[in-house]
Every structure is written in C-alpha cells, then in structure tokens.
C-alpha cells in the first residue's frame, strides 16, 4: 500500500506548497468583496471560511470523485498518479482561478468571466455550453443517488413498495432541487451543507480506513503495477483522464466556484476555500480508487459497469458495516445531491447573468427555475423509464466537463498574463487538457469515434491531440502578447 499512502501524503503537501505558490501568484488583497459590497440576501451572503469550505466541497464533490474514481480503477493503481498530480497542478489551479476571477468580477458566472477574457464569441459559446452542462450534471446527480436510495432500502429487506422505487426517489430529489435552486443560498445550503460535509468526510475516512484495516495488504502496489490493467485494453490516454472527471480536474467546479465567490468576506480565504476543497476532493477520489482496486478486479469492475450504485453499495457495506455503513451511504447520497442542486442553481444564475435578469423578485426566479428543472426532470425520468441511457449521459458529461476545464484554464492563463503574473501555472495544464479532450473527441464512440475509421484509432487521434494542444498554446501566446509586452 506504499504507493497509495505516498500519493495521499503528496496531495496533502501539495495544498501547503504548490497551492500556496498559486495563491501568492494571484496575490489576494484586502479589497471589498462582492458579498460585502452587494449583499442582496439571496445569492450574495457573507459566510465564515469553514462553512464556505464545506459548502464548496459538497458543491464540487458529486459523483465524479466516487463513480469516476471507481471506474478509473479499471486501469489499475496508475490512476492514483492522475488523481494526485492532476489535483495539484490542474484541478486545484482551475478551481482557485475560477473562484478568484469570479470574485474580481463581482461574482459573475464563469461564462461571463471567460467571455470578458477570451472574447464575445467564446462568451456566447460558454453561455450555451455551461447551461447544457449544468442541466446534464444536475440530472446525473439526481439519477445516481435515486439508485443508491433504492439499494439502501432494498438491503433492509423491502421487496416492494414506494421506498424501493427509484422513480419515487428521483421525484423527491427533483422537488428538493427546485426548492434549493429557488430560495436564498443561506436558507438550506448555508445551514445543512456543513453537516453533510462532515458526513462526507466521515464516509471517506470510513471507507479508506476499513479498506486499509481489512484488506490493506491487497491494495495493488503502484510500483509493481505500473502498466495499463484495463481488462478491455482501453488506452490510458486519454480515456482514463476523461473518466476520472471530477476526481482530478473538472470544468463543473468552475460553475460552482462563483457561488462561494459571492459569499466570501475576504479574498484571502480563496486558498482554503477553492484550492483546499479541490485537494479534499482529490483525497476522496484517491480513497475510492484504492478501495475499488482492492475489492474488485478490473474484470469485475467492467462487468459491474464501473462506478455505479451497486459498486458503491458493496464497498460501503464491506468496509463499514452496521451504523457506519448507513453513515457512509448517506454521505455518498448527500454528496451528489448537494452538487446537483447547486448545478441547477448555477444554471439559473448563468441564464440570469446572460440575459441580465434581476433575481431579488420571486416571480423572475420562478420564471427561470421552472424551465431549467423541467428539462432536468425530462432527462431524469427518461433514464428511469428507459427512454435514455444513463451511461450515455455520463459519457457526454465527462467529455464536456473536461472541455470546460480546458477553456477555463485558458481564461485563467489570459487573466494572469493580463495582470503581468506567472501565466504558466494555468497555461501548462490548459495545454495538457487541450490534448486530452481533443484526443478523446477524435476516438471516443460517443463523439467522432462513432465513425468506424476513427473508433479508437490512436494513429489519428494522438497526433491530432498533440497538434490541437500546440495550436491552442500558440493562439494563447499570440493573443496574450499585448499584455506580456506592455
């Protein structure tokens, strides 16, 4: 288990070292924050740093660091490396910059922030892209916990009834999403999310500790399994990087960071709230990946469908048992639910920033909430009734999620160049993610890979990914030249 423990130590050390370096590069100051200056009692509300951290963690830690990390375990313990270094050098930078850039823009949605840095065409692309991604994310984070709740009650011995019906739980979750999306951020999110945050941490400690105590010697050692262990031979590049999603780097996080940017009392809280929450999520992902590598073989995971309600349920029960198991399951259920409601909330705010709709009146909020949740309900019930395939929705989410992360990292690099600061901390991971997303787009079956000649064709996709990444870097260098020379 040495490789796993080493990665865990590196993650924690990364927060205090590279995370602080990123914070110093941005150079937060004592200017008045949007929460203090605007304070509308709806979305701009001052909250303490510890609460901001826990809410941010719950906002970003949906199914990605759990389902994504478990599915990523099919490649073996090499997934530990992407979770660890991806979190420190890509995900943490992405989350920190997206939150702090939003704070400097009065808490604007990420589509508005990137548009001001990358131009009006990109702004409109980002507006549409973000709304679609957020509704898709909210749907994914409703269907998943509905299945987990069904599994939980089925395990108690119930064979029939409303409590073992995933459609019922989906309806309950969507009703909650509507309420949480509509009312002031401090009424539900600010009050109960810290409690769920503690449950999420307990869950991670329980699953991780249970795995170490019961099966620690069975964790496959990274240094002796430094190769692709995927049972179907899926390439590490770039399938693994896309699959892990939120566990290492996630564009979805950039849609959530503005929520907390509107609630910060001081810019100096950014390192703890944004970078710190991403490191915490990386630790959660690392624990689930290690547990999956331990309790399942790659072939078993593939047969089980990777990260899903069944695999999470089995590992929680195997490691925790009894009351601890129930706490763990509640943590896993709360985790995606608390990301789903803020996904729909962010969709509302993105639309309102786009069309300049004031949100203090109930009527205007309802006018946006109803259609947004209506589309989400259509997608969610489409899955439960068999009209849509959940795995297809997840695959599209995973790719679009990482594509958004790429765009936000380029916006962060442009911001730093404009501020005459070290833009390479964002430009390097942005280049890397450009290669990842474009390679995946060329060969994955849900994108261009549906064309037989391109399906999993590495001879075409790999060079295209490298060329596209180089093109993006050159484009950035040309467009940032005016800032770098001034």
N, C-alpha and C positions, 0 to 999 in steps of 0.2 A: 504493500500500500504506500510505498515511499513516494512514488510519482504523484499520487493523489494528494498526499499531505504537503508535498513541496509546492504544488500548484496552489493549494489553499494558502500557504504562507506568502507566496508571491503576490496573490491577489490582495491580501491584507496590506502587505508592504507597499503595493502599488498605489493604494489610496494615500498613504502618507508621503510618498516620494514623487512619483510622476503626477499624481493628482494635484499635489501642492505646486509642482512646477507649472502645470496648466493654469492653475488659479493665479499664480504670480505673473504668468504671461498675460493673462486677461487684465490683471490689475484692478480688482474691485475697489471702489472708493466709498465715500460717505454721502453721496448724493441722495436726494429724496427718492424713494422707490414708488412705483405706481400704487401699491397698496396703501401707502400713506397719503399720497397726493390725490388719488381719485376716491378710494374707499366708498363704493356705492352700496355696500351691504348685500350685494348679490354675488358678484364674481371677484371683486376687489375687497378682500377682507384680511386684515393683519392676523397672522397666526404665529405661534412660537416655533423656533427652529426644530425642536424634537418632533412636533406634530407635522411640520412640513416634510420632514424626512420620511416619517412613517406613511403619510398620505402619498408622497411621491413614489415610494417603494411599492405600495399597493396599486397605484395608477399604472406603473410600468410592468410590474411582475404579474402578468396574466398567465396564459397557458404556455407562452413561449419558453421561459426557463424551466418548465416542467415537461410538457409534451415535446417541445423542441429538443431539449437536452436528452430525454429518454430515446427519442428517435435517432438523435445524433450518436447515441451509444452503439448503434449498429456498426459504426465504423471502428469501434474499439476505443481503448483509452487515449488514442491520439486526439480525440475530441476534447480532452482536458486542456490541450495546448491552445486550441482556438478559443475556448471559453475563457481561459486565463489571460492570454495576451490580447485577444480581441476585446475583452472588457477593459483592460488597462489603456491600450493605445488607440482603440477605435470607439467602443461603446461609451466609455467614461468621458472622452473628449466630446463626442457627439452630444451626449445628454447635457454636459456642462455648458457647452457653447449655445445649444438651442435654448436653454433656460435663461442664460445671461443675455443673449442677444434679444430675446423677447422682453426681458426686464428693461433693457435700454430703450426699447420701442414701446413703452407703456403697456407691456403685457400683450402685445399683438400676437395673433395666431401665427404659426410657423410659416404658413403660406404667404402671409403679408410680409414677414421678415425676410424670407428668401427672395421674394419679388423685388423688394427695395434694393437688394444686393446683387441679384442676377438679372434684373430687367423685367419689364412688363409682360413679355411673352411667357417667361418662366413663371411669373406670378400667377397668371391665369391657368397655366398647366398645373401648378401646385395647388391652386384652389380646388380644381376638379379632382385631382389626384387624391388630395387629403380627405375630402368629403367621402369619396368612394372607399378609400382605405379604412376610414374610421367607422363607417357603417358596416363594412365587411368584418372589421375587428370586433365590433360590438356584437355582431351575430355569432362569430366564432366563440366569443367569450360568454355567450348565453347558452348555446347548444352543448358545449363541453361540460359545464357544471350541472346542467339539467341531467345529463347522463350519469354524472357522479352521484347526484342525489338519489337517482333511481337505484344505482348499485348499492348505496348505503342502506336504503330501506329494504331492498331485496335480501340483503345479508342478515337482517333481523328476523327473517323467516316469513315475511309477507310474500305471498304468491300472486295476489291480485289486489286491485283497489287503486284509488287515485294516487296514493303516495309512491307507487311503483310504476307510475306512468310518466315518462319523460316529457310528453306534451304538456301535461299539467304543470310540471316544474318550469318548463320553458315559458309558459304563460305567466306564472308567478314572477319569474325573473324579469320578464319584459315590462310587467306592471311596475316593479321596483325601479327599473331603468328609467321609465317615464317620470316617476316622482323625483328621483335623484337628479335627472337631467334638468328638470324644471325649476326646482326650488333653490334657494341660496346655498352656496357652497359650504357654509359653516353649519347648516342645519342637520345634515346627515353625514356628509363626507368628513367634515371637520370634527364631528363628535364620535362616530363609531369606528372610523377607519383606523385610528390608533390602536383600538382594541383588536381589530383584525390583523393589524401589523404585528402585534405581539404573538397572535395565533400563528401567523405565517412563519415567524422566527422560531417558535416552538416546534412547528411542523418540520422545518429544515433540520433543526438540532436532533429531533426525534428520529427522523429517517436516517440522517447521517450517523448519529450515534448508534442506532440499532444495527445499521449495516456494519459498522466497524467492530462492534462487540460480538455480533452473531456470525458475521461472515468476513471479517476484516482480512483474513488470510487468503480469501478467494477473490479479492479485488485484483483484476489482471494488472500486472506491473507495466507501467508505461514503457520502461526501458527495454523490456523483453517482448513487447507487443507493438513495436514502433513500425507498424505497417497497416495497410487497409484490410480490416477484418469484415467488411460488409459482405454478408452471405450471398447477395446477388451481384457482387462485384461492382456496385455503383462507385464511380470515381469520387475521391475525396474532393478534388477541385472540379466543380465548385458546389456540388450537391451538399456536402456536409456544412459548408459555410452558410448556405441558404437555409438549410433545415433547422439548425440550432436557433436561428432567428433571435428572439429577444434575449437569449442567454449570453450573447456576446456583443451584438450590435443591432440596434433596432430603430428604424425610422419612426415607428409608432411612438416611441418615447418623446420625440420632438414635438408631437402633437399634444403630449401631456404636460411637458415642462412649462408651457405658458400658464397653465392653471396655477402652479405654485409660484411662478414669476409674478403673478398678480396678488400674491399673499405674503411676500417677503418683506420684513421690516428693514432689512439691511442687505446690501449686495454681498457683504462678507459671509453671508450664510450659504452662498452658492456652492462652495466646495463640499460642504457637508450634505446639503440637500440634493444636489444634482449628481455630482461625481460619486458621492458616498452611496446614494441609493443604487446607482448602477453597479458598484462593486458588491453591494449586498445581494443584488440580483445575480451577479456572476457567481457568488458563493452558493446561492440556492441552486443554480443550474449545474454547478460542479458536483454538488451533493447528489442531485437526481441522476446525473450521468454516471457517477461512480456506483450508485445503487443499482442502476439498470445494467451496467457491465457485470455486476456481481450476481444479481438474482436471475438474470436472463443470459442466454447465449444470443449471438447475433441472429441465428436462425429462428430462435423462439420469438425474439422481438419482431422479426419480419413477419412471422406467421400471425402474431398478435396484432399487427398493424402499427407497430411502433408506439409512440406515446399517445395514450388514449385513456378513457375512463377505466378500462379493465386493467391495464398495466399499473396505473397509479394506485388503484384499489388494492391490487395484490401486494405491491411493495409496502404500502402503508400498513396493511394488516400484518405482513411478515415481520416488519421491524418494530412496530409499536404495540400491537395487541391491546385489547380492552379499551379503557378510557383514553389511553394515549393514541390509539388508532382513531377513535372518534375525533379527538382534537386535531390529529393530522389531517383527516379527511375534511374537517371543517375549514382548516387552513387552506387546503388545496381548492376547496369550493369557493371560499371567500376571495381567494387570490384572483381568479379570472372574473368573478362577478364585479369586484371593485375596480377592475380595469375596463370591463365592459360598459359600466355606467358612465365612467369618465370619457370613454371613447365617444359615446353619443353626446355627452356634454360638450366635448371638444368639437364635434361635428356642428353642433348648434352655434358655438362661438365662431367657428371658421366661416360659416354661412353669414352670420351677422356682421363680422368684420368685413366680409366680401361686399355685402350689399348695404353696409352702414346702417344696420337696424339696431336701434337702442333697445337694451334688454331689461330696463327697470320696470316696464309695464308687463303685467301678466298676459295680456292679450297678445302682444308681439312675441313673447316667449312661447306661448301655446301655438301660434301660427307656424313656428319653426319646428317645435318639438314633435307635433303630430305627424307631419310627413316623414321626418327623419326616423322616428320609431316605427312608423308604418312600413317603410321599406325594410327595416331590420326584421320586423315580425314576419314579413313575406318570405325573406330568405331563411329565417329560423324555422318556421313551420314547414317550409318547403323541404328542409332536411328531415324533420321528424316524420313527415308524411311520405317521404321517399321521392319527392319531385327533384330534389337537388342532392348532390353527393358532398358530404362534409369534407372528405379528403381533397376534393377539387377546390372547395372554398379555401381550405387551409393552404394548399399549394400556391394558389394565386396570392393569398395574403402574404406568404413567406417571401415570394419574389418581390412583390410590390413594396413590402415592408423594407427590404434591404435596399431597394432602388431609392426609396425616400431617404434612407440614411445616407446614401451616397450624395444625393442632392443637398441635403442639409450640411454635410461635411464640407462640400464645395462652397456653400454660402458662408460657413464659419471661416474657411480659409480666406475668402474675399473680405470678410469683416476684419480679420486680423491684419490683412495687407493694407486695408484702408486706414487702420489705426496705427500703421507702422510697427507692427508687432510680429513675432515669430509665427508666420502663417504655416510653416511646415508641419506643426503639430496637428493641423487639420488636413493639409494638402496630401500628406503621405497616406493616411488611412482613407482619404477620399479617392485617391488613385487606386488603392488596393480594392476598395469596394466597387469601383467602376469596372475593374477587371472581373470581379466575382459575379456581379449582376449581369454583365453583358455576355459572359461565357455561359452562364445558366440560361439566359434568354435564348441563346442560339441552339441549345441542345436539349432542353427540358421538354417532356412530352406535352405539358400544358401551354407551352409557348411555341416557338418555331420548331421545336423538336417533333411536333405532330407531323411534320413533313418527313417522310421516310428517310430521305437522303441526309437530313440533319440530325435525326434522332440519335443522341449520344455519340455524335460524330466529333471526336476530340481533335481530329486533324483540321477541322474547320473552326470549331468553337474556340479552341485555345488561342490560335493566332488572332482571331477576331477580338477576343477579350483583351489581349495584350495591346493590340493596335488601338482599340477604343479607349483604354486607360491612358495610353500615351497621348492620344488626341485630346482627351479631357484635360490632362496636365498642361499640354501646350496651349490650349484655349484659355486656361486659367492664367498662365504666365503672361500671355499677350494682353488679356483684359485687365490684369492687376498691375501691369507695367506703369500706368499713370500714377498709381498710388505708391509704388515702390521707388519711383524716381523722384517724386515730389519732395 
